[in-house]
Structure formats: C-alpha cells, structure tokens
Amino acid sequence: MVRMARPGTDSPSSEGGISAVTAADSPATRPAPPADGLRTGEPPRGAGRPPRRRLFGDRVGSIEVLAVLLILLVLFRGPIASLISDARLQTWTTVFVSVMVQAMPFLVFGVALSAVIAVFVPRSFWAKALPKHPALAVPVASAAGVVLPGCECGSVPIAGSLIRRGVTPAAALAFLLAAPAINPIVLTATAVAFPRNPEMVVGRGVASLIVAMVMGWLWLRLGRADWIKLPHRPDLDDLSRGRAFWAAVRHDVMHAGGFLVLGAMAAATINVIVPEVWLQRLADEPVLSVIALALLAVLLSICSEADAFVAASLSQFSLTSRLVFLVVGPMVDLKLISMQAGTFGRRFALRFAPATLAIAVLVAVAVGGVLL
C-alpha cells in the first residue's frame, strides 16, 4: 500500500510524495517465494509423513543374493542332483568341505586373537616384549609360535594385526611361518601319526623354526615396505572396546574367509585332476619324490593339525620326503597363498611364497639328512 505524505510535513521523497517505506515493499525488493511455491512459515510438502521406502533399497545385499540362490536351488534341484551324483564332483565336494571344516575354526580363533591384539593390547607392549633390534626380534617371534595353538589360517590375520601394531614385518612374518608348525597341537599330532619315528617330531620342529628365522632375516635384508599393502580396516579408535572388537572380527572374517574359500576350491580341483598313479611312479626317485611331495603339500592345502596323518599314509615315500611335506605344507599352500595375497597384497605373495617354498625344501632336506 502506497502512503502519501501528509500536508505540512516534510516529504521523505522529493517527487510524488512516496514514502521510503514503499521502496522496501516494492516487488523488486520483496523476497522471492520458496522454490516449491509455498509461503514462508508453512511446513514443507509431505512433512510429518513417513518417508517412502524403496522395494529393493539402493543396493542388493547378501540377504537378497542368498534368497535368489535358494530359489534357484529349489527350481533346478533336479539337474543339480544329477550333477552332484557324479563321482568326481563328489570327490571335489568332499575335499572342499573337509578343507573348510578343518580351517574355519582356526581362522575364527586367529581372527578373534587378532582383534584382541588390535583393541586390547597397547602398542607399548610389543616394544617391551620384543628386542629393539629387528635381527634379534626375528628368533624371539619365531619361538613365540610355540605358545599359540592353531594353524596357518589363523596365523595370517594375527601377523597382519602385529604389523598394524608396530611390530617389524620381519618378526611378524617369522611368527606367521613358525606358529602353525611348532605349536603343541601340531607336534603332538605328528608324534601320534609317527609312533615309531619320534625323530620326525624333532625334525619338523627344528626345520620349521630354522625356515621361519631364515625368512625373517631374509626379509630384513631384501624386503621392501611397499610390498606389504594391508587392507583398509575401519577406524577403531573412536569406538568403545566392545564395538571395536566386533568390528575388527567382522572385517577380518569376511576378508580372510573369502580368500580361504578360493584356496579351498583350488585345492579341491587339484585333488580331482592329479592322478594317484603319478605319485606311485615318483616315489622311487629320491630327488623327484622330494619335489613331488613339496608340490603336493602346496596343492592339497591340508590344515597343519591334520597333515601328519596324510604324510604317514604316504608310506611309499622316504621319511625325508615326508618331512619336506610336513615343513612346506603349513608355510606354503594354495589357501595360504590366497590369504596372504588378500592380507598383505599380491606383490607380497608373489615374492614371499616362492622364496619360502625354496628355503623350506632345502632346510627340510638338510635336517632330514642329519636326523633321519
């Protein structure tokens, strides 16, 4: 509304007697209405209503994938049943399930211990527990594997957690190699499997400890920090200890478990493809028998708690060849290489696994020649 100046008063405007208030109310200076056409002060459209939920969400999760797989299994149960009845596929399934059943409990144990190290053990503990000099920390970390009952599947996440907590990689890798082979459960199983050859227990423990220390010192000499690329773990510092523990467990189980499945599938495939006749022919050749059992240990991917009984069943081979099988298996096999690639990176696995295999074969042959 335009106000006119009263007669006898001073007009704020020299022309037309229009007040200065008018300029403030003009359309040019009036604030623009909201973009949705509502007046100022009115609630936005749809306020107070519950948000609409999409039918399938923004992403397809594991629950949806599992549901689809179950539906497909029901729909195609006839063809799937006929495929499973094949003898080779049954062998593949048996080997795959056995590897998973053997390895999964120890993987969970190792992941839980890794989470305990990451959440509850302060970094200052490792500075006090291990010698400051890396060369001296390697044998101490190798000997520490005696107190940890478990297999190679559990040692991988533990070694990764030790590196995260500031332990020198050489010591952590020495622990990774020694723990699955010299712990009390493995040595006891070896004694039970070879009741007439107690020297096999001593040979396995000594050879495995030597290989672990040699690889640790070799990493100090030739290893590079950029070869190890640990996967990103959620930040645990801002969480309570309980929530941080379960977050670390979930992350490591999902990450390491996936590579364990790949390794178990590869081991099952090799078991089906490699004929047993080949092993019978190789047993008569001393050098070839050593190489054959070393490669067999890599391919079979048997848990270190059970590999002694498999080695005992290979009676056509010499004790030295079977010692090579027992030393190589817990340090280099398909599932372990796969897990190492997932935990430390492919560049690490491509260098560390072949070097470990060569050192393990040489040391096991030397120890076998002395003790056996």
SEPAMI-220955 format. One record per residue (C-alpha): residue number from 1; x negated, y negated, z. Coordinates in nm, 2 decimals. Each point is the difference from the previous one (the first is absolute). Example, Ala and Ser with C-alpha at 12.3 -4.5 7.8 and 13.67 -1.06 7.14 Angstrom:
2
     i        x        y        z
     1    -1.23     0.45     0.78
     2    -0.14    -0.34    -0.07
***
This chain:
372
     i        x        y        z
     1     0.00     0.00     0.00
     2    -0.13    -0.34    -0.10
     3     0.00    -0.26     0.27
     4     0.02    -0.37    -0.09
     5    -0.18    -0.27     0.20
     6     0.23    -0.21     0.22
     7     0.03    -0.36    -0.09
     8    -0.23    -0.22     0.19
     9    -0.25     0.26     0.08
    10    -0.34     0.06    -0.15
    11     0.03     0.25    -0.28
    12    -0.27     0.27     0.01
    13     0.01     0.00    -0.38
    14    -0.03    -0.31    -0.22
    15     0.23     0.14    -0.27
    16     0.35     0.15     0.03
    17    -0.01     0.00     0.38
    18    -0.07     0.37     0.00
    19    -0.14     0.12     0.34
    20    -0.32     0.18     0.02
    21     0.19     0.29     0.16
    22     0.16     0.05    -0.34
    23    -0.34     0.09    -0.16
    24    -0.05     0.27     0.26
    25     0.35     0.15    -0.09
    26    -0.05    -0.02    -0.37
    27     0.00     0.32    -0.21
    28    -0.36    -0.05    -0.10
    29    -0.12     0.02     0.36
    30     0.25     0.24     0.14
    31    -0.16     0.34     0.08
    32     0.07     0.28    -0.25
    33     0.24     0.27     0.10
    34    -0.14     0.35     0.07
    35    -0.09     0.22    -0.29
    36     0.29     0.24     0.07
    37     0.25    -0.29    -0.01
    38     0.09     0.01     0.37
    39     0.04    -0.30     0.21
    40    -0.25    -0.08     0.26
    41     0.08     0.16     0.33
    42     0.20     0.29    -0.15
    43    -0.15     0.35     0.06
    44    -0.16     0.17    -0.30
    45     0.22     0.23    -0.21
    46     0.02     0.35     0.14
    47    -0.13    -0.11     0.34
    48     0.11     0.24     0.28
    49     0.05     0.29    -0.24
    50    -0.23     0.31     0.02
    51    -0.26     0.01    -0.28
    52     0.08     0.24    -0.28
    53    -0.22     0.31     0.00
    54    -0.12     0.15    -0.32
    55     0.09     0.35    -0.07
    56    -0.36     0.13    -0.05
    57    -0.20    -0.28     0.16
    58    -0.29    -0.18    -0.15
    59    -0.22     0.31    -0.01
    60     0.04     0.37    -0.02
    61    -0.14     0.16     0.31
    62    -0.10     0.35     0.11
    63     0.35     0.08     0.12
    64     0.15    -0.06    -0.34
    65    -0.28     0.20    -0.17
    66     0.06     0.29     0.24
    67     0.37    -0.01    -0.07
    68    -0.05     0.01    -0.37
    69    -0.24     0.30     0.03
    70     0.25     0.19     0.21
    71     0.27    -0.06    -0.25
    72    -0.22     0.12    -0.28
    73    -0.10     0.31     0.19
    74     0.37     0.09     0.05
    75     0.09    -0.06    -0.36
    76    -0.30     0.19    -0.14
    77    -0.03     0.27     0.26
    78     0.04     0.28    -0.25
    79    -0.30    -0.10    -0.23
    80    -0.21    -0.09     0.30
    81     0.06     0.34     0.16
    82    -0.10     0.18    -0.32
    83    -0.33    -0.20    -0.01
    84    -0.08     0.07     0.36
    85     0.04     0.37    -0.05
    86    -0.32     0.00    -0.22
    87    -0.29     0.16     0.18
    88    -0.26    -0.27    -0.08
    89     0.23    -0.27     0.12
    90     0.07     0.19     0.32
    91    -0.38     0.02     0.06
    92    -0.03    -0.37    -0.07
    93     0.28    -0.08     0.25
    94    -0.15     0.23     0.26
    95    -0.34    -0.16    -0.02
    96     0.14    -0.35    -0.01
    97     0.22     0.06     0.31
    98    -0.28     0.17     0.19
    99    -0.25    -0.29    -0.06
   100     0.26    -0.25     0.11
   101     0.10     0.20     0.31
   102    -0.36     0.04     0.10
   103    -0.10    -0.36    -0.06
   104     0.30    -0.20     0.10
   105    -0.02     0.05     0.38
   106    -0.36    -0.10     0.01
   107     0.06    -0.29    -0.23
   108     0.27    -0.13     0.24
   109    -0.24     0.05     0.29
   110    -0.28    -0.19    -0.18
   111     0.24    -0.28    -0.09
   112     0.12    -0.03     0.36
   113    -0.35    -0.01     0.13
   114    -0.09    -0.25    -0.27
   115     0.28    -0.22     0.12
   116    -0.11     0.03     0.36
   117    -0.35    -0.11    -0.10
   118     0.14    -0.29    -0.20
   119     0.24    -0.13     0.27
   120    -0.13     0.11     0.35
   121    -0.37     0.03    -0.04
   122    -0.18    -0.34     0.01
   123    -0.27    -0.08    -0.25
   124    -0.25    -0.04     0.28
   125     0.03     0.37     0.09
   126    -0.17     0.11    -0.31
   127    -0.29    -0.24     0.05
   128    -0.06     0.16     0.33
   129     0.07     0.36    -0.10
   130    -0.23     0.01    -0.30
   131    -0.36    -0.10    -0.03
   132    -0.05    -0.34    -0.15
   133    -0.25     0.13    -0.26
   134     0.20     0.16    -0.29
   135    -0.25     0.28    -0.05
   136     0.05     0.11     0.36
   137     0.37    -0.04    -0.01
   138     0.03     0.26    -0.28
   139    -0.11     0.31     0.21
   140     0.21    -0.12     0.30
   141     0.31    -0.04    -0.22
   142    -0.07     0.34    -0.16
   143    -0.03     0.17     0.34
   144     0.32    -0.17     0.11
   145     0.19     0.22    -0.24
   146    -0.03     0.29     0.25
   147     0.26    -0.15     0.23
   148     0.27    -0.06    -0.26
   149     0.21     0.31    -0.09
   150     0.13    -0.05    -0.35
   151    -0.06     0.05    -0.37
   152    -0.12    -0.22    -0.28
   153     0.35    -0.14    -0.06
   154    -0.01    -0.17     0.34
   155    -0.35    -0.12    -0.02
   156     0.05    -0.22    -0.30
   157     0.24    -0.25     0.16
   158    -0.20     0.01     0.32
   159    -0.32    -0.10    -0.20
   160     0.19    -0.28    -0.17
   161     0.12    -0.13     0.33
   162    -0.35     0.01     0.14
   163    -0.13    -0.21    -0.29
   164     0.28    -0.25     0.06
   165    -0.10    -0.03     0.37
   166    -0.36    -0.09    -0.09
   167    -0.18     0.33     0.00
   168    -0.27     0.02    -0.26
   169     0.12     0.20    -0.31
   170    -0.29     0.24     0.02
   171     0.10     0.11     0.35
   172     0.37     0.02    -0.09
   173    -0.08     0.21    -0.30
   174    -0.23     0.23     0.19
   175     0.29     0.05     0.25
   176     0.24     0.07    -0.29
   177    -0.22     0.28    -0.13
   178    -0.10     0.16     0.34
   179     0.33     0.00     0.19
   180     0.19     0.25    -0.22
   181    -0.29     0.25     0.01
   182    -0.15     0.00     0.35
   183     0.30    -0.05     0.22
   184     0.08     0.29     0.25
   185     0.31     0.12    -0.19
   186    -0.19     0.05    -0.32
   187    -0.30     0.17     0.16
   188     0.23     0.23     0.20
   189     0.19     0.10    -0.31
   190    -0.33     0.07    -0.18
   191    -0.11     0.23     0.29
   192     0.33     0.19    -0.02
   193    -0.03     0.04    -0.37
   194    -0.36     0.12     0.01
   195    -0.01     0.21     0.32
   196    -0.31     0.20    -0.11
   197    -0.19    -0.31    -0.13
   198    -0.02    -0.26     0.28
   199    -0.28    -0.16    -0.19
   200     0.27    -0.13    -0.24
   201     0.13    -0.23     0.28
   202    -0.34    -0.14     0.07
   203    -0.08    -0.04    -0.37
   204     0.33    -0.18    -0.07
   205    -0.05    -0.24     0.29
   206    -0.36    -0.08    -0.07
   207     0.04    -0.04    -0.37
   208     0.31    -0.22     0.03
   209    -0.17    -0.22     0.25
   210    -0.31    -0.04    -0.22
   211     0.21    -0.09    -0.31
   212     0.20    -0.26     0.20
   213    -0.32    -0.17     0.12
   214    -0.17     0.01    -0.34
   215     0.30    -0.15    -0.17
   216     0.02    -0.27     0.27
   217    -0.37    -0.09    -0.04
   218     0.04     0.02    -0.38
   219     0.28    -0.26     0.02
   220    -0.22    -0.23     0.20
   221    -0.26     0.02    -0.27
   222     0.20     0.00    -0.32
   223     0.36    -0.09     0.10
   224     0.16    -0.34    -0.08
   225     0.28    -0.17     0.19
   226     0.20    -0.08    -0.31
   227     0.04     0.37    -0.08
   228     0.24     0.03     0.30
   229     0.34    -0.16    -0.05
   230     0.23     0.07     0.29
   231     0.37    -0.03    -0.08
   232     0.18    -0.30     0.14
   233     0.16     0.08     0.33
   234     0.27    -0.23     0.15
   235    -0.13    -0.26     0.25
   236     0.03     0.16     0.34
   237    -0.13    -0.29     0.21
   238     0.33    -0.18     0.03
   239     0.20     0.31     0.11
   240     0.04     0.17     0.33
   241    -0.22     0.31     0.06
   242     0.29     0.23    -0.04
   243     0.12    -0.15    -0.33
   244    -0.35    -0.03    -0.13
   245    -0.07     0.37     0.08
   246     0.31     0.12    -0.20
   247    -0.07    -0.25    -0.28
   248    -0.35     0.15    -0.04
   249     0.13     0.36     0.02
   250     0.27    -0.06    -0.27
   251    -0.24    -0.18    -0.23
   252    -0.28     0.27     0.02
   253     0.24     0.30    -0.02
   254     0.17    -0.13    -0.31
   255    -0.34    -0.10    -0.16
   256    -0.21     0.30     0.09
   257     0.29     0.25    -0.03
   258     0.06    -0.09    -0.36
   259    -0.36     0.08    -0.10
   260     0.02     0.32     0.20
   261     0.30     0.11    -0.21
   262    -0.20    -0.07    -0.32
   263    -0.29     0.20     0.13
   264     0.22     0.29     0.10
   265     0.16     0.00    -0.34
   266    -0.34     0.01    -0.17
   267    -0.12     0.28     0.23
   268     0.31     0.21    -0.07
   269    -0.05    -0.05    -0.37
   270    -0.36     0.12     0.01
   271     0.10     0.31     0.20
   272     0.24     0.10    -0.27
   273    -0.24    -0.07    -0.29
   274    -0.33     0.15     0.12
   275     0.00     0.38    -0.05
   276    -0.12     0.22     0.29
   277    -0.21     0.21    -0.24
   278    -0.24    -0.29    -0.05
   279    -0.09     0.01     0.37
   280    -0.08     0.37    -0.01
   281    -0.24    -0.05    -0.28
   282    -0.17    -0.30     0.16
   283    -0.06     0.18     0.33
   284    -0.29     0.20    -0.14
   285    -0.20    -0.31    -0.09
   286    -0.17    -0.17     0.30
   287    -0.02    -0.35    -0.15
   288     0.33     0.02    -0.18
   289     0.17     0.14     0.31
   290    -0.11    -0.31     0.20
   291     0.12    -0.24    -0.27
   292     0.33     0.20    -0.04
   293     0.09    -0.01     0.37
   294    -0.09    -0.37     0.02
   295     0.23    -0.08    -0.28
   296     0.26     0.24     0.14
   297     0.00    -0.19     0.33
   298     0.05    -0.32    -0.19
   299     0.29     0.14    -0.20
   300     0.18     0.20     0.27
   301     0.02    -0.29     0.24
   302     0.06     0.22     0.31
   303     0.02    -0.16     0.34
   304    -0.32     0.04     0.20
   305     0.19     0.18     0.28
   306     0.09     0.28    -0.25
   307    -0.28     0.01    -0.25
   308    -0.22     0.24     0.21
   309     0.26     0.28    -0.05
   310     0.00    -0.06    -0.37
   311    -0.38     0.02    -0.01
   312     0.00     0.32     0.20
   313     0.23     0.16    -0.25
   314    -0.25    -0.07    -0.28
   315    -0.21     0.29     0.10
   316    -0.14     0.06    -0.34
   317    -0.21    -0.32     0.04
   318    -0.31    -0.04     0.21
   319     0.01    -0.17     0.35
   320    -0.20    -0.30    -0.14
   321     0.25    -0.05    -0.28
   322     0.29     0.01     0.26
   323    -0.19    -0.24     0.22
   324    -0.01    -0.24    -0.30
   325     0.38     0.04    -0.03
   326     0.04    -0.09     0.37
   327    -0.23    -0.30    -0.01
   328     0.13    -0.15    -0.32
   329     0.38     0.05     0.06
   330     0.05    -0.24     0.29
   331    -0.21    -0.27    -0.17
   332     0.10     0.02    -0.37
   333     0.33     0.13    -0.13
   334     0.27    -0.12    -0.23
   335     0.24    -0.13     0.27
   336    -0.29    -0.16     0.19
   337    -0.13    -0.18    -0.32
   338     0.35    -0.12    -0.07
   339     0.04    -0.13     0.36
   340    -0.34    -0.16    -0.01
   341     0.09    -0.18    -0.32
   342     0.32    -0.13     0.16
   343    -0.17    -0.11     0.32
   344    -0.34    -0.13    -0.11
   345     0.06    -0.06    -0.38
   346    -0.08     0.19    -0.32
   347    -0.35    -0.15    -0.03
   348    -0.09     0.15     0.33
   349     0.14     0.34    -0.07
   350    -0.16     0.03    -0.34
   351    -0.34    -0.05     0.17
   352     0.04     0.15     0.34
   353     0.16     0.33    -0.09
   354    -0.26     0.12    -0.26
   355    -0.29    -0.10     0.23
   356     0.16     0.18     0.30
   357     0.05     0.31    -0.21
   358    -0.36     0.02    -0.11
   359    -0.14    -0.07     0.34
   360     0.24     0.26     0.16
   361    -0.10     0.27    -0.24
   362    -0.37    -0.06     0.04
   363     0.01    -0.01     0.38
   364     0.23     0.30     0.04
   365    -0.23     0.21    -0.22
   366    -0.30    -0.11     0.20
   367     0.17     0.07     0.34
   368     0.13     0.33    -0.14
   369    -0.35     0.11    -0.11
   370    -0.13    -0.06     0.35
   371     0.28     0.13     0.22
   372     0.16     0.26    -0.22
***
